[in-house]
């Protein structure tokens, strides 16, 4: 299986989620199943069915997170030596040449992406257009509304 790039913060988020799933969510659902069982006939017990379904979801998510962590290639942006080039983990400041609007994004793994937090996935069209570019370069990005030209103002490794 291929290594999945993750930032240090992204890996820590997954570790925290795994810890919560194993120490809080799993015991809660086991208790809910035991409670539902105590109500008698399981064939017509909606509480039991819901708890079993939730248990299946939790166990599946635990396997998924463990798999992601075991295949993770954890990259610390602070330790990168990319000579000012835009790479995975870099924080970039961009200016839309059509609107003059500036935005700042960090290029992160697919599981960490959160546009509201300024984190875009490495697989996104914007990130793919920026990879390998330097401050001052202009990237053309195919957006739903047509091609956008973004000037790379600054590249930082935070």
C-alpha positions as CSV (number, residue, x, y, z in Angstrom):
1,X,0.0,0.0,0.0
2,X,1.2,3.5,-0.8
3,X,2.4,5.8,2.0
4,X,-0.1,8.6,2.7
5,X,1.4,12.0,3.5
6,X,0.3,13.6,6.8
7,X,1.5,16.6,8.6
8,X,2.6,16.2,12.3
9,X,-0.6,17.9,13.3
10,X,-2.8,15.7,11.1
11,X,-1.2,12.6,12.5
12,X,-1.8,13.8,16.0
13,X,-5.5,14.5,15.2
14,X,-5.9,10.9,14.0
15,X,-4.1,9.6,17.1
16,X,-6.5,11.6,19.3
17,X,-9.5,10.3,17.3
18,X,-8.3,6.7,17.7
19,X,-7.8,7.2,21.4
20,X,-11.3,8.6,21.8
21,X,-12.9,5.8,19.7
22,X,-11.1,3.1,21.8
23,X,-11.5,4.6,25.3
24,X,-14.9,6.5,25.1
25,X,-17.0,5.5,22.1
26,X,-16.3,1.7,22.1
27,X,-17.1,1.3,25.9
28,X,-20.2,3.5,25.5
29,X,-21.6,1.4,22.7
30,X,-20.8,-1.9,24.6
31,X,-22.8,-0.5,27.6
32,X,-25.6,0.5,25.3
33,X,-25.8,-3.0,23.8
34,X,-25.8,-4.6,27.3
35,X,-28.6,-2.2,28.3
36,X,-30.6,-3.0,25.2
37,X,-30.1,-6.8,25.8
38,X,-31.5,-6.5,29.3
39,X,-34.8,-5.3,27.8
40,X,-35.5,-8.8,26.5
41,X,-36.5,-10.0,23.0
42,X,-33.8,-8.8,20.7
43,X,-35.7,-9.5,17.5
44,X,-38.0,-6.5,18.0
45,X,-35.5,-4.3,19.9
46,X,-34.7,-1.1,18.0
47,X,-32.3,0.1,20.7
48,X,-30.3,-3.1,20.3
49,X,-30.3,-2.7,16.5
50,X,-29.2,0.9,16.7
51,X,-26.4,0.1,19.2
52,X,-25.1,-2.8,17.1
53,X,-25.1,-0.5,14.0
54,X,-23.2,2.1,15.9
55,X,-20.7,-0.5,17.1
56,X,-20.1,-1.6,13.5
57,X,-19.4,2.0,12.5
58,X,-17.0,2.5,15.4
59,X,-15.1,-0.7,14.8
60,X,-14.9,0.2,11.1
61,X,-13.6,3.7,11.9
62,X,-11.0,2.3,14.3
63,X,-9.7,0.0,11.5
64,X,-9.7,2.9,9.0
65,X,-7.7,5.2,11.4
66,X,-5.3,2.5,12.3
67,X,-4.7,1.8,8.7
68,X,-4.1,5.4,7.9
69,X,-1.7,5.8,10.7
70,X,0.2,2.7,9.8
71,X,0.6,3.9,6.2
72,X,1.3,7.5,7.1
73,X,4.4,9.3,6.0
74,X,4.6,12.0,8.6
75,X,6.1,15.2,7.3
76,X,7.1,18.1,9.6
77,X,6.9,21.3,7.5
78,X,9.4,23.0,9.8
79,X,12.1,20.5,8.8
80,X,11.6,20.9,5.1
81,X,14.5,22.2,3.0
82,X,12.7,23.0,-0.3
83,X,14.6,26.2,-1.2
84,X,11.4,28.3,-1.3
85,X,9.5,25.8,-3.5
86,X,5.9,25.0,-2.8
87,X,5.8,21.4,-1.5
88,X,3.5,19.3,0.8
89,X,3.1,20.9,4.2
90,X,4.0,24.4,2.9
91,X,1.9,27.4,3.9
92,X,1.3,29.6,0.8
93,X,-0.1,33.1,0.4
94,X,-1.9,33.6,-2.9
95,X,-3.4,36.5,-4.8
96,X,-6.2,35.9,-7.3
97,X,-5.1,38.1,-10.2
98,X,-8.7,38.7,-11.4
99,X,-10.1,39.8,-8.1
100,X,-7.0,41.0,-6.1
101,X,-8.2,38.8,-3.2
102,X,-5.4,37.2,-1.1
103,X,-5.8,33.9,0.8
104,X,-3.4,31.8,2.8
105,X,-3.5,28.0,2.7
106,X,-1.5,25.1,4.0
107,X,-1.1,22.1,1.7
108,X,-2.0,19.0,3.8
109,X,-3.0,15.4,3.3
110,X,-6.5,14.5,2.1
111,X,-7.7,13.5,5.6
112,X,-6.6,16.8,7.1
113,X,-8.1,19.2,4.5
114,X,-10.4,21.8,6.0
115,X,-11.0,24.9,3.8
116,X,-12.5,26.9,6.7
117,X,-9.2,26.3,8.7
118,X,-7.1,27.3,5.6
119,X,-6.0,23.7,4.9
120,X,-6.3,22.4,1.3
121,X,-5.7,18.8,0.2
122,X,-2.6,17.9,-1.8
123,X,-4.9,16.3,-4.3
124,X,-6.9,19.6,-4.8
125,X,-6.6,21.4,-8.2
126,X,-5.1,24.5,-6.4
127,X,-2.5,22.5,-4.6
128,X,-1.6,20.5,-7.7
129,X,-1.1,23.7,-9.7
130,X,1.1,25.2,-6.9
131,X,3.5,22.2,-6.2
132,X,7.0,23.0,-7.4
133,X,6.4,26.7,-7.9
134,X,8.2,29.6,-6.2
135,X,7.1,32.9,-4.7
136,X,6.4,35.2,-7.7
137,X,5.2,32.4,-10.0
138,X,1.7,32.4,-11.4
139,X,-0.3,29.2,-11.4
140,X,-3.3,28.6,-13.6
141,X,-6.0,26.6,-11.8
142,X,-9.0,25.0,-13.5
143,X,-11.9,26.1,-11.3
144,X,-15.6,25.4,-11.8
145,X,-16.1,29.0,-13.1
146,X,-13.2,28.7,-15.5
147,X,-9.4,29.2,-15.3
148,X,-8.2,31.3,-12.4
149,X,-4.7,32.8,-12.2
150,X,-3.2,32.8,-8.8
151,X,0.1,34.5,-8.0
152,X,2.2,32.8,-5.3
153,X,3.1,35.7,-3.0
154,X,4.9,33.8,-0.2
155,X,5.9,30.2,0.7
156,X,6.5,29.3,4.4
157,X,7.3,26.1,6.2
158,X,5.6,26.4,9.5
